[in-house]
Amino acid sequence: MFESFRQALQDVLSRGTAPETRRALLSHMRDTLAQARVGVTDLEASVAQTRARLEAERRELETVQRRRRLAEGVNDAETARIAERYERQHADRVEVLARKLDAQESELALTEGEIREMTEAYKAAGKGIAPGGFAPAGAPTLEEQAAAELDRELNPDLSEYNAMRRSQERAAREQDAAQRLEELKRRMGK
């Protein structure tokens, strides 16, 4: 995914690229960024799931260790032996899950860094600037608009959503008031 983004970036920045092609490439880059952000969301969910499993295993390990100690305290060798076996199993799972969590957190951090770089490159390409470079004289306004459109898509304005929510709440209040009025009329016999 990131390779196609980098190739599109190179194509956008090449001097012989037609404006229509530049727009299509910028659109492709924007779509790639959106997909990458969805991927980050999935990675974050995986990290949270692994973290929860690790905590559950740690609790199980503590429980088994406590049971083993209690069995040893009352000289119940059979229960202590069984608890010891389960203790090893849970300790192994804790170790594996801890390594998995470390790997997932590293992958998430790496991906987030790449997305930051891609976003900066996209914005620069929209202005006709090579990442870390200078803008050519009279950078096209169309690309600046594409960068602003990406910002709007990735950070949507909630005003439309809030207006719709307020409208729904108002309709619910009006319906409630109408029901109360009907109930009052019924009680009064009208």
C-alpha positions in Angstrom: 0.0 0.0 0.0 2.7 2.5 1.0 4.7 1.6 -2.2 1.9 2.6 -4.5 1.6 5.9 -2.4 5.3 6.6 -2.9 5.0 5.9 -6.6 2.0 8.2 -6.9 4.0 10.9 -5.0 6.9 10.6 -7.5 4.5 10.8 -10.4 2.7 13.9 -9.0 6.0 15.6 -8.5 7.4 14.8 -12.0 7.4 17.9 -14.2 5.7 16.3 -17.2 2.6 15.1 -15.4 -0.7 16.4 -16.9 -3.0 18.3 -14.5 -5.7 15.6 -14.9 -3.2 12.9 -14.1 -2.0 14.9 -11.1 -5.6 15.1 -9.8 -6.1 11.3 -10.2 -2.8 10.6 -8.5 -3.7 12.9 -5.6 -7.0 11.2 -5.3 -5.3 7.8 -5.2 -2.9 9.1 -2.5 -5.9 10.4 -0.4 -7.6 7.0 -0.7 -4.5 5.3 0.3 -4.2 7.5 3.4 -7.8 6.8 4.3 -7.2 3.0 4.0 -4.1 3.3 6.1 -6.0 5.1 8.9 -8.6 2.3 8.9 -5.6 -0.1 9.2 -4.4 1.9 12.3 -7.8 1.5 13.8 -7.7 -2.2 13.3 -4.2 -2.3 14.8 -5.4 -0.3 17.8 -8.2 -2.8 18.4 -5.8 -5.7 18.2 -3.5 -4.1 20.7 -6.4 -3.5 23.1 -7.6 -7.1 22.7 -4.1 -8.5 23.3 -3.7 -6.3 26.3 -7.0 -7.5 27.7 -6.1 -11.2 27.2 -2.7 -10.6 28.8 -4.4 -9.1 31.9 -6.8 -12.0 32.1 -3.9 -14.5 31.9 -2.0 -12.6 34.6 -5.0 -12.8 36.9 -5.4 -16.5 36.2 -1.7 -17.0 36.9 -2.0 -15.2 40.3 -5.1 -17.4 41.1 -3.2 -20.6 40.3 -0.2 -19.4 42.3 -2.4 -18.6 45.3 -4.1 -22.0 45.1 -0.7 -23.8 44.9 0.5 -22.0 48.0 -2.7 -22.9 49.8 -2.4 -26.5 48.8 1.2 -26.6 50.0 0.1 -25.0 53.2 -2.3 -27.8 54.0 0.1 -30.5 52.7 -2.2 -31.5 49.7 0.5 -32.7 47.4 -1.8 -33.8 44.5 -3.6 -30.4 44.4 -0.2 -28.6 44.6 1.2 -30.7 41.8 -1.8 -29.9 39.5 -1.7 -26.2 40.4 2.0 -26.2 39.6 1.3 -27.6 36.2 -1.3 -24.9 35.5 1.0 -22.3 36.8 3.6 -23.2 34.2 0.9 -23.1 31.4 -0.3 -19.7 32.5 3.2 -18.3 32.9 4.0 -19.4 29.4 0.9 -17.8 28.0 1.7 -14.6 29.9 5.2 -14.5 28.4 3.9 -15.1 24.8 1.1 -12.5 25.1 3.6 -10.0 26.5 5.9 -10.5 23.5 2.9 -10.3 21.2 1.8 -7.1 22.8 5.2 -5.5 22.5 5.3 -6.5 18.8 1.9 -5.1 18.1 2.7 -1.8 19.9 5.9 -1.5 17.9 4.0 -2.2 14.6 1.3 0.4 15.6 4.0 3.1 16.4 5.8 2.3 13.1 2.5 2.5 11.1 1.5 5.8 12.7 4.8 7.3 11.9 4.5 6.2 8.3 1.0 7.7 8.1 2.3 11.0 9.5 5.0 11.1 6.8 2.5 10.1 4.1 0.1 12.9 5.2 2.9 15.5 5.1 4.0 14.2 1.7 0.4 14.4 0.4 -0.1 17.9 1.6 3.3 18.9 0.1 2.4 17.2 -3.2 -0.9 19.0 -3.3 1.0 22.3 -3.2 3.5 21.0 -5.8 6.3 20.8 -3.2 8.7 17.9 -3.0 8.7 16.6 0.6 11.4 18.8 2.3 11.7 20.8 -0.9 10.6 24.2 -2.2 7.4 25.1 -4.1 7.8 25.9 -7.8 6.8 29.4 -8.7 3.0 29.7 -8.9 2.0 26.4 -7.3 -1.4 25.3 -8.6 -4.4 26.2 -6.5 -6.1 22.9 -7.4 -3.6 20.9 -5.4 -4.0 23.1 -2.4 -7.7 22.5 -2.6 -7.1 18.8 -2.7 -5.0 19.0 0.4 -7.7 21.0 2.2 -10.3 18.4 1.0 -8.2 15.6 2.6 -8.1 17.5 5.8 -11.9 17.9 5.7 -12.3 14.2 5.0 -9.9 13.0 7.7 -11.1 15.6 10.3 -14.8 16.0 9.4 -16.7 19.1 10.6 -19.3 17.9 13.0 -21.7 20.9 12.5 -23.9 19.0 10.1 -24.1 16.0 12.4 -24.8 18.2 15.4 -27.6 20.0 13.5 -29.2 16.7 12.5 -28.9 15.5 16.1 -30.6 18.6 17.4 -33.4 18.2 14.9 -34.0 14.6 16.0 -34.0 15.7 19.7 -36.5 18.5 18.9 -38.8 16.1 17.1 -38.7 13.7 20.0 -39.5 16.5 22.5 -42.4 17.6 20.3 -43.7 14.0 20.0 -43.5 13.6 23.8 -45.4 16.9 24.4 -48.1 15.8 21.9 -48.5 12.4 23.8 -48.7 14.2 27.1 -51.4 16.6 25.7 -53.4 13.7 24.4 -53.1 11.9 27.8 -54.3 15.1 29.6 -57.2 15.5 27.2 -58.2 11.9 27.8 -58.1 12.3 31.5 -60.2 15.4 31.4 -62.8 13.7 29.1 -62.4 15.8 26.1 
